[in-house]
Amino acid sequence: MMTKGRELMAESPDPSCFNADLIGEFLLCYNQWKEMMIAIEDIVCILPDTVCRKDGYKLLFLQRKSEHANTEDCAYLGSIQLMPLLPSKVLSQYLCTELPCHLQAHESEVANIHIVVSTASGTGTAKTVHKNILQPFLWHLGLFDCKVHETRSCHTITELCQSLFIPCAEADISQTIILLSGDGGIVDIIDAFYSADRSVTTQPIIALIPTGTGNAMASSLGLMSHPAAGLKELLRGRPRPLPIFVAEFSPGAQYVTNEGQARALIGGLTSNSKFPKTHGAVVASWGIHAALVADSDTDEYRRFGVDRFKMAAQELLFPPSGAESHKYTGTITLTRWNSQTNSEYVETMGYKEHMYVLATLVPRLEKEFVISPESVPLDGRLRIIHFGPVPAETAMQLMASAYQAGKHVSEGSVFYSEIEGLRIEFQEADERWRRVCIDGKVIAVERDGWMEVHKEPERLLSILTSAGF
């Protein structure tokens, strides 16, 4: 394997190369002094290696800090030298002899690879994952010149896009952005690119290493199936255009920041629109989903990881005061497609009270939470999941059914359909019930305000995946 004339670096000579045998779902590696069992799912790749023998190999794998460690932040990258006689099944699946195009240099002397470490994502594990796993992995591949950017504030990724990524895309320069983040980091890049009044000639490629809480995009692309999945996609994934939706708002809508205590202006005002707008690739919601995301967006809740959403949902559905859960009031209008006339048509939902309103481009909001079972990652089709006011116990049961391969959509109380877009006209006095969620970001709409969501036809970004190939 070569990187622009430079051979992949090998480790110091080790006289104790390992033999290997495949035993079920494990690779038994052994020599005269030691033996170790490596789970097949923890193997990242096998590289040619000439340290032990000219035809030997180097095995890269995730090594857990303890037998109960089950996430990337509880692991580090291990490597051992192997003798040439490897099980053919393992060799055919994991041998990497050439870097993919998105990790190679093109016109420049080094590959244009950027690593963005979102330090505040999820429970704050991105720096550890970068130090213990990603950086050693890239070094083994001979990639020593990657540019590392750590976030310092919630504006860092936007600033990087404006000062670096967008100018490169405009100048027809290929770039790969390895993003250690959750969905928030992706939406920051999306919103910056789609809000810029510039012409993108070369789509940046986003390679996602999930370190967020829900990780909806990563879950939908299969990157949460096991801890090594993100690294494997760096080698075997191919760039695919990233579908986007646009959320446009009435003039007084603002971002909710600082754990609900502050507000910030929404950008997106261009010559093409007089209303504030933002963009997303995962979800636009109102009702219980938006409220639980907003209520749990605090340091106190974040320390519980993904369980923060269940905790917030419990408090919303079963208020401590003993009152009934809130009924969200508003008018929802759907834009749908008529395949017989090949044209759009508009219909207004017949009821004004709602509990759960969610439009999505992806199948999963968490690893096991299948919100839209008919969705296919990156197919660009928008679907709505809706149910009106139901008893709190029923709402909990419906959301629990989503963890059972999306069985909630077969319930009679749930409306599930493909749409082209939607409009919500809010009829709530209290701002708490006028909060919406766009890919994890919370927006408060003014009284008697509205939100419109529709698919964005233009593709400015690509994301790395093997899904669909």
C-alpha positions as CSV (number, residue, x, y, z in Angstrom):
1,M,0.0,0.0,0.0
2,M,1.3,3.4,-1.0
3,T,0.4,7.0,-0.2
4,K,1.7,9.2,-3.0
5,G,5.0,7.4,-3.2
6,R,5.4,6.9,0.5
7,E,5.1,3.4,1.9
8,L,2.9,2.8,4.9
9,M,5.0,2.9,8.0
10,A,5.6,-0.3,9.9
11,E,6.3,-0.7,13.6
12,S,9.7,-1.6,15.1
13,P,10.7,-5.2,14.3
14,D,9.0,-7.7,16.5
15,P,10.4,-11.3,16.6
16,S,7.2,-12.6,18.1
17,C,4.8,-12.6,15.1
18,F,1.5,-14.3,15.6
19,N,-0.1,-17.2,13.8
20,A,-3.9,-17.0,13.6
21,D,-6.9,-19.3,13.4
22,L,-10.6,-18.5,13.0
23,I,-12.7,-19.9,15.8
24,G,-16.4,-19.0,15.4
25,E,-16.7,-15.2,15.7
26,F,-13.2,-14.8,17.1
27,L,-9.7,-14.8,15.7
28,L,-7.2,-16.7,17.9
29,C,-3.8,-15.2,17.6
30,Y,-0.9,-17.0,19.1
31,N,2.9,-17.6,19.3
32,Q,5.1,-19.5,21.6
33,W,4.7,-16.9,24.4
34,K,1.2,-15.7,24.2
35,E,-2.2,-16.1,22.8
36,M,-5.2,-13.7,22.5
37,M,-8.8,-13.9,21.2
38,I,-9.9,-11.0,19.1
39,A,-13.6,-10.6,18.2
40,I,-14.1,-10.4,14.5
41,E,-16.2,-7.3,14.8
42,D,-13.3,-5.6,16.6
43,I,-11.0,-6.1,13.6
44,V,-10.5,-2.8,11.7
45,C,-8.2,-3.9,8.9
46,I,-5.2,-6.0,7.9
47,L,-2.3,-4.3,6.3
48,P,0.7,-5.7,4.4
49,D,3.7,-5.7,6.7
50,T,7.4,-6.6,6.1
51,V,8.7,-6.4,9.6
52,C,8.3,-10.1,10.5
53,R,8.4,-11.5,7.0
54,K,8.2,-10.1,3.6
55,D,4.8,-11.6,3.1
56,G,3.5,-11.0,6.6
57,Y,0.6,-8.7,7.8
58,K,-0.2,-6.2,10.4
59,L,-3.6,-6.5,12.2
60,L,-5.3,-3.4,13.5
61,F,-8.1,-3.9,16.0
62,L,-10.0,-2.3,18.8
63,Q,-8.7,-3.4,22.2
64,R,-11.1,-3.0,25.1
65,K,-9.9,-1.6,28.4
66,S,-12.1,-4.1,30.2
67,E,-14.2,-7.0,29.1
68,H,-17.3,-4.9,29.8
69,A,-16.2,-2.0,27.7
70,N,-18.5,-1.7,24.8
71,T,-17.9,1.7,23.3
72,E,-15.1,3.5,21.4
73,D,-14.2,5.7,24.3
74,C,-13.5,2.6,26.4
75,A,-11.1,1.2,23.9
76,Y,-7.8,1.9,22.1
77,L,-6.3,0.8,18.8
78,G,-4.2,-2.3,19.1
79,S,-1.8,-3.8,16.5
80,I,0.1,-7.0,16.1
81,Q,2.3,-8.6,13.4
82,L,0.9,-11.7,11.8
83,M,2.4,-14.6,9.9
84,P,1.3,-14.9,6.2
85,L,-1.0,-18.0,6.7
86,L,-4.2,-16.3,7.7
87,P,-7.8,-17.7,7.4
88,S,-8.9,-16.8,3.9
89,K,-12.3,-15.5,5.1
90,V,-10.6,-13.0,7.4
91,L,-8.0,-12.0,4.8
92,S,-10.6,-11.5,2.0
93,Q,-12.8,-9.3,4.2
94,Y,-10.2,-7.1,6.0
95,L,-7.1,-6.9,3.8
96,C,-6.4,-3.3,2.6
97,T,-3.6,-2.9,0.0
98,E,-4.5,0.6,-1.3
99,L,-5.9,3.7,0.3
100,P,-9.3,4.8,-1.1
101,C,-9.4,7.9,-3.2
102,H,-10.8,10.1,-0.4
103,L,-7.7,9.4,1.7
104,Q,-5.2,9.9,-1.1
105,A,-3.4,13.0,-2.2
106,H,-4.4,14.4,-5.6
107,E,-3.0,17.6,-7.0
108,S,-1.3,18.6,-3.7
109,E,1.6,16.8,-2.1
110,V,-0.5,15.5,0.8
111,A,-4.1,14.5,1.1
112,N,-6.4,17.3,2.1
113,I,-7.9,15.6,5.2
114,H,-9.3,17.5,8.1
115,I,-10.3,16.1,11.5
116,V,-12.9,18.0,13.4
117,V,-13.1,17.0,17.1
118,S,-16.4,18.1,18.6
119,T,-15.3,18.3,22.2
120,A,-18.8,18.9,23.7
121,S,-20.7,16.3,21.7
122,G,-22.5,13.6,23.8
123,T,-20.7,12.9,27.0
124,G,-17.5,14.5,25.7
125,T,-15.6,11.5,24.5
126,A,-14.5,12.8,21.1
127,K,-11.0,13.9,22.2
128,T,-10.4,10.4,23.8
129,V,-11.6,8.6,20.7
130,H,-9.3,10.8,18.5
131,K,-6.2,10.3,20.7
132,N,-6.6,6.5,21.4
133,I,-8.2,5.3,18.2
134,L,-8.4,7.6,15.1
135,Q,-5.0,9.2,15.3
136,P,-3.1,5.9,15.7
137,F,-5.2,4.4,12.9
138,L,-4.3,7.2,10.5
139,W,-0.7,6.9,11.4
140,H,-0.7,3.2,10.6
141,L,-2.0,4.2,7.2
142,G,0.8,6.6,6.7
143,L,-1.4,9.7,7.0
144,F,0.7,12.0,9.2
145,D,-0.4,15.4,7.8
146,C,-4.1,15.5,8.7
147,K,-5.2,18.9,10.0
148,V,-6.8,18.6,13.4
149,H,-9.5,21.1,14.6
150,E,-10.9,21.0,18.1
151,T,-14.1,22.9,18.8
152,R,-13.8,25.7,21.2
153,S,-17.4,26.9,21.1
154,C,-20.7,26.1,19.5
155,H,-19.6,28.4,16.6
156,T,-16.3,26.6,15.7
157,I,-17.6,24.3,13.0
158,T,-19.5,27.1,11.3
159,E,-16.3,29.3,11.4
160,L,-14.3,26.4,9.9
161,C,-16.8,26.1,7.1
162,Q,-16.7,29.8,6.3
163,S,-13.0,30.3,6.5
164,L,-11.7,26.9,5.1
165,F,-14.2,24.3,3.9
166,I,-16.4,26.4,1.7
167,P,-13.6,28.3,0.0
168,C,-11.9,25.0,-0.8
169,A,-15.2,23.6,-2.3
170,E,-15.7,26.8,-4.3
171,A,-12.1,26.5,-5.6
172,D,-12.7,22.9,-6.8
173,I,-10.3,21.5,-4.1
174,S,-11.1,17.9,-2.9
175,Q,-11.4,17.6,0.8
176,T,-12.3,14.9,3.3
177,I,-13.7,16.0,6.7
178,I,-13.5,13.3,9.4
179,L,-16.1,14.4,11.9
180,L,-16.0,13.2,15.5
181,S,-19.4,14.4,16.5
182,G,-23.1,13.6,16.8
183,D,-25.8,15.0,14.5
184,G,-25.1,18.5,15.7
185,G,-21.7,18.7,14.0
186,I,-23.3,17.5,10.7
187,V,-26.0,20.1,10.8
188,D,-23.5,22.8,11.5
189,I,-21.7,21.9,8.3
190,I,-24.9,21.5,6.4
191,D,-26.3,24.9,7.5
192,A,-23.1,26.7,6.8
193,F,-22.8,25.4,3.2
194,Y,-26.5,25.9,2.4
195,S,-26.6,29.3,3.9
196,A,-23.5,30.5,2.0
197,D,-24.2,32.5,-1.1
198,R,-21.4,30.8,-3.0
199,S,-21.1,28.2,-5.8
200,V,-19.8,24.8,-4.6
201,T,-18.0,23.0,-7.4
202,T,-16.5,20.0,-5.5
203,Q,-18.5,18.4,-2.8
204,P,-16.6,17.9,0.5
205,I,-16.8,14.3,1.8
206,I,-17.9,13.9,5.4
207,A,-16.6,10.8,7.2
208,L,-18.5,10.4,10.4
209,I,-17.1,8.9,13.6
210,P,-20.1,9.1,16.0
211,T,-19.5,10.5,19.4
212,G,-22.9,12.2,20.1
213,T,-25.8,11.1,22.1
214,G,-28.5,9.9,19.8
215,N,-26.3,9.7,16.6
216,A,-29.3,9.4,14.3
217,M,-27.3,9.7,11.1
218,A,-24.6,7.3,12.2
219,S,-27.2,4.8,13.4
220,S,-29.1,5.0,10.1
221,L,-25.8,4.4,8.2
222,G,-24.9,1.4,10.3
223,L,-22.0,3.1,12.1
224,M,-23.3,2.2,15.5
225,S,-23.5,-1.5,14.8
226,H,-20.2,-2.1,16.5
227,P,-17.4,0.2,17.8
228,A,-15.1,-0.3,14.8
229,A,-17.7,0.5,12.2
230,G,-16.6,4.1,11.7
231,L,-13.0,3.2,11.1
232,K,-13.9,0.5,8.7
233,E,-16.1,2.9,6.7
234,L,-13.0,5.2,6.3
235,L,-11.5,2.4,4.2
236,R,-14.4,0.7,2.5
237,G,-17.0,3.5,2.3
238,R,-17.8,5.5,-0.8
239,P,-19.1,9.1,-1.0
240,R,-22.8,9.5,-1.6
241,P,-24.7,12.8,-1.9
242,L,-26.3,13.8,1.4
243,P,-30.1,14.6,1.1
244,I,-31.2,17.8,2.9
245,F,-34.4,19.4,4.0
246,V,-35.1,23.1,4.5
247,A,-37.0,24.5,7.5
248,E,-38.3,28.0,7.1
249,F,-39.9,30.0,9.8
250,S,-42.0,33.1,10.5
251,P,-39.9,36.2,11.2
252,G,-39.7,36.0,15.0
253,A,-38.4,32.4,15.4
254,Q,-35.1,32.1,17.2
255,Y,-32.6,29.4,18.3
256,V,-32.9,28.4,22.0
257,T,-29.4,28.4,23.6
258,N,-27.7,28.2,27.0
259,E,-29.9,25.5,28.4
260,G,-33.0,27.4,27.4
261,Q,-32.0,30.7,29.0
262,A,-30.9,32.6,25.9
263,R,-32.0,33.1,22.3
264,A,-30.0,33.5,19.1
265,L,-30.9,34.7,15.6
266,I,-31.5,32.2,12.8
267,G,-29.5,32.8,9.7
268,G,-30.5,31.9,6.2
269,L,-31.7,35.2,5.0
270,T,-30.7,35.5,1.4
271,S,-31.9,37.1,-1.8
272,N,-34.1,33.9,-2.3
273,S,-35.9,34.2,1.0
274,K,-37.1,36.9,3.3
275,F,-37.7,34.5,6.2
276,P,-35.2,32.9,8.6
277,K,-34.4,29.3,7.6
278,T,-32.1,26.4,8.6
279,H,-31.3,23.1,7.1
280,G,-31.2,19.5,8.3
281,A,-30.5,15.9,7.2
282,V,-32.3,14.0,10.0
283,V,-35.4,15.3,11.6
284,A,-37.8,18.2,12.0
285,S,-40.2,17.7,14.9
286,W,-42.8,19.4,17.1
287,G,-44.6,18.0,20.2
288,I,-43.2,15.4,22.6
289,H,-40.1,14.7,20.5
290,A,-39.1,18.4,20.3
291,A,-39.9,19.1,23.9
292,L,-37.9,16.1,25.3
293,V,-34.9,17.1,23.1
294,A,-35.2,20.7,24.4
295,D,-35.7,19.8,28.1
296,S,-32.8,17.3,28.1
297,D,-30.3,19.7,26.5
298,T,-28.6,20.5,29.8
299,D,-25.3,19.4,31.4
300,E,-27.3,17.6,34.1
301,Y,-29.2,15.5,31.6
302,R,-26.3,15.0,29.2
303,R,-24.3,13.0,31.7
304,F,-26.9,10.2,31.3
305,G,-26.1,9.8,27.6
306,V,-28.9,8.5,25.4
307,D,-31.0,7.8,28.5
308,R,-31.6,11.5,28.9
309,F,-34.3,11.3,26.2
310,K,-36.3,8.7,28.1
311,M,-36.0,10.6,31.3
312,A,-37.3,13.8,29.7
313,A,-40.1,11.9,28.0
314,Q,-41.2,10.4,31.3
315,E,-41.4,13.9,32.9
316,L,-43.3,15.3,30.0
317,L,-45.8,12.5,29.8
318,F,-46.2,12.2,33.6
319,P,-45.8,15.8,35.0
320,P,-44.8,15.9,38.6
321,S,-47.9,18.0,39.3
322,G,-50.1,15.1,38.4
323,A,-51.7,17.0,35.5
324,E,-52.4,15.4,32.1
325,S,-49.6,15.6,29.5
326,H,-49.9,18.6,27.2
327,K,-52.0,18.6,24.0
328,Y,-50.2,20.6,21.3
329,T,-52.5,22.9,19.4
330,G,-51.9,23.9,15.8
331,T,-52.9,23.4,12.1
332,I,-50.8,21.0,10.0
333,T,-50.9,21.1,6.3
334,L,-49.1,18.4,4.2
335,T,-47.7,18.6,0.7
336,R,-47.9,15.2,-1.0
337,W,-47.2,13.7,-4.4
338,N,-49.9,12.4,-6.8
339,S,-48.2,9.7,-8.9
340,Q,-51.1,9.6,-11.3
341,T,-50.9,13.3,-12.2
342,N,-47.2,13.6,-11.4
343,S,-47.9,16.7,-9.4
344,E,-48.0,17.9,-5.8
345,Y,-51.2,18.5,-3.9
346,V,-51.9,20.0,-0.4
347,E,-54.1,18.6,2.3
348,T,-54.9,19.9,5.8
349,M,-55.0,17.4,8.7
350,G,-58.5,17.3,10.2
351,Y,-57.6,17.7,13.8
352,K,-56.0,20.6,15.7
353,E,-54.6,18.8,18.7
354,H,-51.4,16.8,18.5
355,M,-48.9,14.9,20.6
356,Y,-46.1,13.7,18.3
357,V,-45.2,15.3,14.9
358,L,-42.0,14.3,13.2
359,A,-40.7,14.4,9.7
360,T,-37.5,12.5,8.8
361,L,-35.2,11.5,6.1
362,V,-33.6,8.6,8.0
363,P,-34.8,5.3,9.5
364,R,-33.3,5.6,13.0
365,L,-33.0,8.2,15.7
366,E,-30.8,5.9,17.9
367,K,-29.2,2.6,17.3
368,E,-32.3,0.6,18.2
369,F,-34.9,3.4,17.8
370,V,-36.4,2.8,14.4
371,I,-38.6,5.8,13.9
372,S,-39.3,5.2,10.1
373,P,-38.9,1.5,9.1
374,E,-39.6,2.2,5.4
375,S,-36.9,4.8,5.1
376,V,-33.7,3.9,3.3
377,P,-30.5,5.9,4.2
378,L,-29.8,8.7,1.8
379,D,-32.7,8.0,-0.6
380,G,-34.0,11.6,0.0
381,R,-37.6,10.6,0.7
382,L,-39.3,12.5,3.5
383,R,-41.8,10.7,5.8
384,I,-44.0,11.9,8.6
385,I,-44.9,10.1,11.9
386,H,-47.8,11.6,13.8
387,F,-50.2,10.7,16.6
388,G,-52.7,12.9,18.4
389,P,-53.4,13.2,22.1
390,V,-53.4,9.8,23.7
391,P,-53.1,8.7,27.3
392,A,-49.5,9.0,28.6
393,E,-49.2,5.2,29.0
394,T,-50.2,4.7,25.4
395,A,-47.7,7.3,24.2
396,M,-45.0,5.5,26.2
397,Q,-46.0,2.2,24.6
398,L,-45.9,3.7,21.1
399,M,-42.4,5.1,21.6
400,A,-41.3,1.8,23.1
401,S,-42.6,0.0,20.0
402,A,-40.1,2.0,18.0
403,Y,-37.4,0.1,19.8
404,Q,-39.0,-3.1,18.4
405,A,-38.0,-2.6,14.7
406,G,-40.5,0.3,14.3
407,K,-43.7,-1.6,15.1
408,H,-45.3,1.7,16.2
409,V,-46.1,2.6,12.6
410,S,-48.6,-0.3,12.4
411,E,-50.7,1.0,15.3
412,G,-54.0,2.5,14.3
413,S,-53.4,5.7,16.2
414,V,-50.2,6.5,14.2
415,F,-50.2,8.3,10.9
416,Y,-47.2,7.3,8.8
417,S,-46.8,8.5,5.2
418,E,-44.3,9.8,2.7
419,I,-44.7,13.6,2.1
420,E,-43.0,16.3,0.1
421,G,-43.3,18.8,2.9
422,L,-45.4,20.2,5.7
423,R,-46.5,23.5,7.3
424,I,-47.4,24.0,11.0
425,E,-49.3,27.0,12.2
426,F,-48.8,27.2,15.9
427,Q,-51.8,28.1,18.1
428,E,-50.1,28.0,21.5
429,A,-49.9,30.8,24.1
430,D,-46.9,29.4,26.0
431,E,-43.6,29.4,24.2
432,R,-42.7,26.1,25.8
433,W,-45.1,24.4,23.5
434,R,-43.9,26.3,20.4
435,R,-40.4,24.8,20.4
436,V,-39.4,22.7,17.5
437,C,-36.4,20.4,16.9
438,I,-34.2,20.5,13.7
439,D,-31.5,17.8,13.9
440,G,-31.1,18.3,17.7
441,K,-31.2,22.1,17.6
442,V,-34.1,23.7,19.3
443,I,-36.0,26.7,17.8
444,A,-38.7,28.7,19.5
445,V,-41.4,30.1,17.2
446,E,-43.2,33.3,18.1
447,R,-46.9,33.3,19.0
448,D,-49.1,32.7,16.0
449,G,-46.0,31.9,14.0
450,W,-45.3,29.0,11.6
451,M,-42.8,26.5,10.3
452,E,-42.5,25.1,6.8
453,V,-40.4,22.0,5.9
454,H,-39.6,20.9,2.4
455,K,-37.0,18.8,0.6
456,E,-33.9,20.6,-0.8
457,P,-33.2,19.5,-4.4
458,E,-29.5,20.7,-4.4
459,R,-26.7,18.5,-3.1
460,L,-23.6,20.3,-1.8
461,L,-22.2,17.6,0.5
462,S,-21.3,13.9,0.4
463,I,-21.1,11.5,3.2
464,L,-19.0,8.3,3.4
465,T,-20.9,5.1,3.6
466,S,-21.0,1.5,2.2
467,A,-24.8,1.4,2.7
468,G,-26.6,0.9,-0.6
469,F,-23.5,-0.4,-2.4
